[in-house]
Amino acid sequence: MFTKNTKSTKSSEGTIILDYTDLFNNADLYDEIEEAFGSKPYCLGILLVKNLPEIYAEKRTRLLRLASVFASLPDEIKEKTVDEQSYYMFGWSCGKEMLNGKKDTLKGSYYGNPKYDVPDVTEEQLKEFPMYCHPNIWPSEYLPEFEEAFKDLGCFIIEVGKLVARACDSFVLTKLPKAEPNYLERIIDESQTTKARLLHYFPIQTNQNDDIDDSWSGWHTDHSSLTGLTSPMFVDERDLSYPEIECPDNQAGLYIKNRSNTIIKVTIPKDCLAFQLGAAMQLASDDNLHATPHMVKAISSVTKSDVPINFIARNTFGVFMQPSLNEKVGDITFAEFGRKITKRNH
């Protein structure tokens, strides 16, 4: 039974903003889901959720600050959490991925499963898909609070993501009456292979190429069902308490190509979460919901700021809510879908 939706709005750039209470109370959000994730030319494939429980702000600040703390540890300590077996997709990864044809040393990532330290998978699945199924790796000896903060924020985002997926389920059922009710919500709730990524974008050095628009993250489309994103935290790394500062460059940040290939800059307010649709959910919805390409533009080295540019870092956190390997996404399992992704990437 739907309640009436009265609280959703739209940002200045056209991003749909849902109220957490509407999601929690199962309000009728058909129009909002269609505008955010549907097939219209202006659909961005992303929406925001506002008025989150107050505890969210504390969870966000605690973990994003720890991104700078971890990144500042000596290399020999960080290397203890690097895992080649998982293709550097668990623990710390820096300089292992390619960006614009070069090894990406502009950012470091810490990967982990927020719900399961050891997922319930077969030995065959672990062998074939270590990037999804590997056990977690934590820097417990050197940063004991890191694991709890990572899991705490990750599980919070998953719970909100389930509510977004439930609204998507209601939308899809109007298009596909024979679809399994609550399917998209269920595959997020039951997934053994959800992956979270804590990102630390190192301060820009003045000799880095300013002409590369996607110098923090190249154009790509997520292959998860749903990706939950915090707003970025910019920090002044001269101060080892890592205080949060305002973004010094209003051109830096997240850019999305909408359904008509127009590039739109999307801003995530500090008190909101963003949710981007991934390719797996597009398949599972029989193309009634659509994923979109996106990238992250770095701060310009000529930005005017009270804080020197070479001390400003950017930290953010994304949770990739992907199905378990045996779940169907459209006509194939997520494992089969993963094989296609792996073949494309390697």
Residue pairs with C-beta under 8 A, 6 or more apart in sequence:
1 26
2 26
2 27
2 28
2 170
3 22
3 25
3 26
3 27
3 28
4 27
4 28
5 22
5 27
5 28
5 29
5 32
6 22
7 18
7 19
7 21
7 22
7 27
7 51
8 16
8 17
8 18
8 19
8 22
8 29
8 32
9 17
9 50
10 16
10 17
10 35
11 17
11 48
11 266
11 267
13 264
13 265
13 266
13 267
14 42
14 44
14 264
15 36
15 44
15 46
15 47
15 48
15 266
15 267
16 32
16 35
16 36
16 47
16 48
17 47
17 48
17 49
17 50
17 272
18 29
18 32
18 47
18 48
18 49
18 50
18 164
18 167
19 49
19 50
19 51
20 49
20 50
20 51
20 52
20 53
20 160
20 163
21 51
22 29
23 29
23 49
23 160
23 163
23 164
23 166
23 167
24 163
26 166
28 170
29 167
29 170
29 171
30 170
30 171
30 174
32 47
32 167
33 47
33 167
33 168
33 170
33 171
33 289
34 40
34 43
34 171
35 42
35 43
36 43
36 44
36 45
36 46
36 47
36 277
37 43
37 45
37 47
37 168
37 171
37 277
37 289
37 290
38 288
38 289
38 290
39 259
39 287
39 288
39 290
40 259
41 258
41 259
41 260
42 258
42 259
42 260
42 262
43 258
43 259
43 290
43 292
44 256
44 258
44 264
44 266
44 292
45 256
45 258
45 259
45 276
45 277
45 290
45 291
45 292
45 294
46 256
46 266
46 274
46 275
46 276
46 277
46 292
46 294
47 164
47 274
47 275
48 268
48 269
48 272
48 273
48 274
48 275
49 160
49 164
49 272
49 273
49 274
49 275
50 269
50 271
50 272
52 160
52 271
52 272
52 273
55 156
56 156
56 271
56 273
57 270
57 271
59 149
59 152
59 153
59 156
60 153
60 230
60 231
60 233
60 270
60 317
61 233
61 244
62 145
62 149
62 152
62 153
63 149
63 150
63 152
63 153
63 198
63 317
64 198
64 230
64 233
64 244
64 315
64 316
64 317
65 233
65 235
65 242
65 244
65 315
66 143
66 145
66 146
66 149
66 150
66 198
67 110
67 198
67 199
67 200
67 233
67 315
67 317
68 200
68 235
68 237
68 242
68 313
68 315
69 143
69 242
70 78
70 92
70 110
70 139
70 143
70 146
70 198
70 200
71 78
71 108
71 200
71 202
71 313
72 237
72 240
73 139
73 142
73 143
77 139
77 142
78 92
78 94
78 108
78 139
79 92
80 139
81 91
81 92
81 110
81 137
81 138
81 139
82 88
82 91
82 92
82 93
83 89
83 90
83 91
83 134
83 137
85 130
85 134
86 111
86 130
86 131
86 134
87 130
87 131
88 96
88 97
89 111
89 130
89 131
89 132
89 134
89 195
90 111
90 112
90 130
90 131
90 134
90 135
90 136
90 137
91 110
91 111
91 112
91 137
92 108
92 109
92 110
93 108
93 109
93 110
93 111
94 105
94 107
94 108
94 109
95 103
95 104
95 105
96 103
96 104
97 103
97 104
98 104
99 106
99 214
99 215
99 217
99 218
100 212
100 214
100 215
100 218
105 202
106 201
106 202
106 204
106 208
106 215
106 216
106 298
107 199
107 200
107 201
107 202
107 216
107 217
108 199
108 200
108 202
109 197
109 198
109 199
109 200
110 150
110 197
110 198
110 200
111 195
111 196
111 197
111 198
112 136
112 137
112 138
112 150
112 151
112 154
112 195
112 196
113 119
113 136
113 193
113 194
113 195
113 196
114 150
114 151
114 153
114 154
114 155
114 157
114 158
114 194
114 196
114 319
115 151
115 154
115 155
115 158
115 191
115 192
115 194
116 136
116 192
117 135
117 136
118 135
118 136
119 132
119 133
119 135
119 192
119 193
120 192
121 129
121 133
121 192
121 193
121 325
125 132
125 133
125 325
125 335
126 133
126 134
128 335
129 193
129 325
129 335
129 338
129 342
131 342
132 193
132 195
132 322
132 325
132 338
133 192
133 193
133 325
136 147
138 146
138 147
138 150
139 146
140 146
140 147
150 196
150 198
153 230
153 317
154 194
154 196
154 317
154 319
157 196
157 228
157 230
157 273
157 317
157 319
158 188
158 194
158 228
158 319
158 321
160 228
160 273
160 275
161 188
161 226
161 228
161 275
161 319
161 321
162 185
162 188
162 189
163 185
164 226
164 275
165 184
165 185
165 188
165 225
165 226
165 281
165 321
166 182
166 184
166 185
168 184
168 226
168 281
168 285
168 289
169 179
169 181
169 182
169 183
169 184
169 185
171 288
171 289
172 179
172 183
172 184
172 285
172 286
172 288
172 289
173 179
173 181
175 285
175 286
175 288
176 285
176 286
176 288
180 186
183 284
184 225
184 226
184 281
184 284
184 285
187 225
187 284
187 323
187 324
187 327
188 194
188 225
188 226
188 321
188 323
190 324
191 321
191 322
191 323
191 324
191 327
192 324
192 325
193 322
193 323
193 324
193 325
194 319
194 320
194 321
194 322
195 224
195 319
195 320
195 322
196 317
196 318
196 319
196 320
197 317
197 318
197 319
197 320
198 315
198 316
198 317
199 314
199 315
199 316
199 317
199 318
200 313
200 314
200 315
201 216
201 296
201 298
201 313
201 314
201 315
201 316
202 313
203 237
203 309
203 310
203 311
203 312
203 313
204 298
204 299
204 300
204 301
204 309
204 310
204 312
205 301
205 310
206 301
206 309
206 310
208 215
208 298
208 301
209 215
210 300
210 301
210 302
212 298
213 295
213 297
214 295
214 296
214 297
215 297
215 298
216 252
216 295
216 296
216 297
216 298
216 314
217 295
217 296
218 295
219 257
219 293
219 294
219 295
220 293
220 294
220 295
221 278
221 279
221 291
221 292
221 293
221 294
222 276
222 277
222 278
222 279
222 291
222 320
223 278
223 279
223 280
223 322
223 337
223 338
223 341
224 278
224 279
224 280
224 281
224 320
224 321
224 322
225 278
225 280
225 281
225 284
225 321
225 322
225 323
225 329
226 275
226 276
226 277
226 278
226 281
226 321
227 275
227 276
227 277
227 278
227 318
227 319
227 320
227 321
228 273
228 274
228 275
228 318
228 319
228 321
229 254
229 268
229 273
229 274
229 275
229 276
229 316
229 317
229 318
229 319
230 268
230 273
230 274
230 316
230 317
230 318
231 268
231 269
231 270
231 271
231 272
231 274
231 316
232 247
232 253
232 268
232 314
232 315
232 316
233 244
233 314
233 315
233 316
234 244
234 245
234 246
234 247
234 248
234 312
234 313
234 314
234 315
235 242
235 243
235 244
235 245
235 312
235 313
235 314
235 315
236 242
236 243
236 245
236 307
236 311
236 312
237 311
237 312
237 313
238 307
238 308
238 311
245 307
245 312
247 253
247 299
248 299
248 303
248 304
248 305
248 307
248 309
248 312
249 299
249 300
249 303
249 305
251 265
251 297
251 300
252 297
252 298
252 299
252 300
252 303
252 314
253 265
253 266
253 267
253 296
253 297
254 265
254 266
254 267
254 268
254 294
254 295
254 296
255 263
255 264
255 265
255 266
255 294
255 295
255 296
255 297
256 263
256 264
256 266
256 292
256 293
256 294
257 263
257 264
257 292
257 293
257 294
258 264
258 292
259 290
259 292
266 274
268 274
276 291
276 292
276 294
277 289
277 290
277 291
277 292
278 291
278 320
278 321
278 322
279 291
279 337
280 322
280 323
280 329
280 334
280 337
281 289
281 291
281 329
282 289
282 290
282 291
283 329
283 330
283 332
283 337
284 323
284 328
284 329
284 330
286 330
299 309
299 312
299 314
301 309
303 309
305 312
322 334
323 329
323 334
324 334
325 333
325 334
325 335
325 338
326 333
326 334
326 335
327 333
327 334
328 334
329 337
